[in-house]
């Protein structure tokens, strides 16, 4: 889709059908009261699972918008998938990381309870934090006009990620790694997992566990990025190499 294309609104998977669509609830309010769409204007509607409807506004209520579907497309899922394990960060830096990675095209974000993460997701606090990451991804996907919403998984431990690295292709960002990210070999794979550590870095024990599981280490460049921006920067490099950019 063109960068300056029409706005995108989301409906639950399976709700997109030929004919007409009525946006209600938060999406209807956003379309009518925030975007202030008017009859005759273009708008697209996605189910976040690959279905995308090209629409024209036919009516506007106080908190609802009706649209006529002019074309319905199915966008295949991107391959290979790019998965990023993002270490928990303090404040809103984790949400910033999710926003940036969603905008550039990351397919899955795994919250990572790294050993040196200052922030801890426990109980109700953890559930609220995860919900914020998921809401951030949803809004960023709409802004960037994605047909597929990124998956934000449950919190993972280093042991979980090590097992995933052992069964696939994983890359760990390390500032002192001998190879640059654009030099690392990328074999044919269904997915590539990128691990981004916390501000304090990945602990020696975690680094050893990931390396023993077959993960490759790589660095970005001469500067050290924050955890909130490193994932997006690395994703751009990988997506370019994979032909998705």
C-alpha positions in Angstrom: 0.0 0.0 0.0 1.2 3.6 -0.6 2.6 5.3 2.4 0.0 8.1 2.1 -2.9 5.7 1.6 -6.3 5.9 3.3 -6.6 5.3 7.1 -7.0 1.7 8.3 -9.5 0.5 10.8 -9.7 -2.9 12.5 -12.5 -5.4 13.0 -12.4 -8.9 14.5 -11.1 -11.8 12.3 -13.9 -13.1 10.1 -16.0 -9.9 10.2 -14.9 -8.8 6.7 -17.4 -9.7 4.0 -18.3 -8.3 0.6 -21.0 -5.6 0.8 -21.2 -3.1 3.7 -19.3 -2.6 7.0 -20.4 -0.6 10.0 -17.7 0.5 12.4 -18.9 0.9 16.0 -17.4 1.0 19.4 -13.8 2.4 19.7 -13.2 2.0 16.0 -16.4 3.8 15.1 -15.7 6.6 17.5 -12.2 7.0 16.1 -13.4 7.1 12.5 -16.3 9.5 13.2 -15.1 11.8 16.0 -11.3 11.6 15.7 -10.6 11.2 12.0 -13.9 12.9 11.1 -14.5 10.9 8.0 -17.2 12.1 5.6 -19.3 10.4 3.0 -17.3 9.8 -0.2 -14.0 9.5 1.5 -11.8 6.4 1.2 -11.0 4.2 4.2 -9.7 0.6 4.5 -10.7 -2.0 7.0 -8.6 -5.0 8.1 -9.2 -7.9 10.3 -5.5 -8.0 11.4 -5.2 -11.5 9.9 -4.5 -10.7 6.3 -8.0 -9.7 5.0 -8.1 -6.1 3.8 -11.2 -4.3 2.4 -11.0 -1.1 0.3 -14.0 1.0 1.2 -15.8 4.2 0.6 -17.7 6.0 3.5 -21.4 6.0 2.9 -22.7 7.4 6.2 -21.4 8.9 9.5 -23.1 8.8 12.9 -22.0 10.2 16.2 -19.8 7.2 17.0 -20.2 5.0 13.9 -19.3 5.0 10.2 -20.8 2.8 7.5 -18.7 1.9 4.5 -19.3 0.2 1.1 -16.7 -2.4 0.3 -15.3 -1.9 -3.2 -12.7 -4.6 -3.1 -11.6 -7.3 -0.7 -8.1 -8.7 -0.7 -6.2 -11.4 1.1 -2.6 -10.5 1.9 -0.4 -13.6 2.5 1.5 -13.7 5.7 5.1 -12.5 5.4 7.8 -15.1 5.1 10.2 -15.7 6.7 8.7 -14.4 10.0 10.8 -12.1 12.0 10.5 -12.6 15.8 12.0 -10.3 18.3 12.5 -11.2 22.0 12.5 -7.8 23.7 13.9 -7.5 27.2 11.7 -5.7 29.6 12.6 -2.0 30.0 11.8 0.6 32.6 9.2 3.2 32.1 7.6 3.4 28.7 10.7 2.3 26.8 9.2 -1.2 26.2 6.1 0.3 24.6 8.3 2.5 22.5 10.2 -0.6 21.3 7.0 -2.4 20.4 5.7 0.7 18.5 8.8 1.0 16.4 9.1 -2.7 15.7 5.5 -2.9 14.7 5.9 0.1 12.3 8.9 -1.5 10.5 7.3 -4.9 10.2 8.3 -7.3 13.0 5.8 -10.2 13.1 6.1 -11.3 16.7 7.4 -9.6 19.8 8.2 -11.8 22.9 8.5 -9.9 26.2 11.7 -11.2 27.8 12.3 -11.4 31.6 16.0 -11.0 31.2 18.2 -11.3 34.3 19.2 -7.6 34.3 15.8 -6.2 33.5 15.0 -3.7 36.2 11.3 -3.9 35.5 9.5 -7.1 36.6 6.1 -8.3 35.3 4.4 -10.0 38.2 0.7 -10.7 38.9 -1.7 -7.9 38.0 1.1 -5.6 37.1 2.4 -8.0 34.5 -1.1 -8.5 33.0 -1.5 -4.7 32.7 1.9 -4.3 31.1 1.3 -7.0 28.6 -2.1 -5.4 27.7 -0.3 -2.1 27.1 2.2 -3.8 24.7 -0.7 -5.4 22.8 -2.6 -2.1 22.6 0.5 -0.3 21.4 1.1 -2.9 18.7 -2.6 -2.6 17.6 -2.4 1.2 17.2 1.0 1.1 15.5 -0.3 -1.5 13.1 -3.2 0.8 12.1 -0.9 3.8 11.8 1.5 1.8 9.6 -1.4 0.3 7.6 -0.5 -3.3 8.2 -2.8 -6.1 7.1 -1.4 -8.5 9.7 -1.3 -7.5 13.4 2.0 -8.5 15.1 1.7 -11.1 17.8 2.6 -10.1 21.4 3.2 -13.3 23.3 3.2 -14.0 27.0 6.3 -13.3 29.1 9.3 -15.6 28.3 12.3 -16.6 30.3 15.9 -17.0 29.0 15.5 -20.8 29.3 12.4 -20.6 27.0 14.3 -18.5 24.5 17.3 -20.9 24.6 15.0 -23.8 23.7 13.6 -21.8 20.8 17.1 -20.9 19.6 18.0 -24.6 19.7 15.2 -25.4 17.3 15.7 -22.6 14.8 17.8 -19.7 13.8 18.5 -17.1 16.5 20.7 -14.0 16.6 21.7 -12.2 19.8 22.6 -8.5 19.6 25.9 -7.9 21.4 27.9 -4.7 21.2 31.2 -6.6 21.3 30.2 -9.4 18.9 32.9 -10.1 16.2 30.5 -10.0 13.3 28.2 -7.2 12.2 24.5 -8.0 11.7 24.7 -7.5 7.9 27.5 -10.0 7.7 25.8 -12.9 9.6 24.6 -15.8 7.4 20.9 -16.1 7.1 19.9 -19.7 6.2 16.6 -20.7 4.7 14.2 -20.8 7.7 10.5 -20.3 8.5 11.5 -17.7 11.1 14.4 -15.8 12.5 14.5 -14.9 16.2 16.4 -11.7 17.2 17.2 -11.2 20.9 17.5 -7.7 22.3 18.8 -7.4 25.9 18.0 -4.9 28.6 19.9 -1.6 29.3 22.3 -3.4 31.6 23.1 -5.9 28.9 22.7 -9.7 28.7 24.3 -11.4 31.7 27.3 -13.8 31.1 25.2 -16.8 32.2 22.4 -15.9 29.7 24.9 -15.2 27.0 26.5 -18.6 27.5 23.1 -20.4 27.6 22.0 -18.8 24.3 25.4 -19.5 22.7 25.2 -23.2 23.8 21.8 -23.4 22.2 23.2 -22.4 18.9 22.4 -18.7 18.8 24.7 -16.4 16.8 26.0 -13.1 18.2 26.1 -9.9 16.1 26.6 -6.2 16.6 24.9 -3.3 14.9 27.7 -0.8 14.5 30.1 1.7 16.2 27.4 3.1 18.5 25.4 1.5 21.3 21.7 1.9 21.0 19.1 1.8 23.8 17.1 -1.3 24.2 14.0 0.6 23.0 15.6 1.4 19.6 18.0 -1.5 19.0 15.3 -3.9 18.0 13.8 -1.7 15.3 17.2 -0.8 13.9 18.2 -4.5 13.7 14.9 -5.4 12.2 15.3 -3.0 9.4 18.7 -4.6 8.5 17.2 -8.1 8.6 14.0 -7.2 6.7 16.1 -5.6 4.0 18.3 -8.7 3.7 15.3 -10.9 3.6 13.8 -9.0 0.7 10.8 -7.8 2.7 11.8 -4.1 2.5 
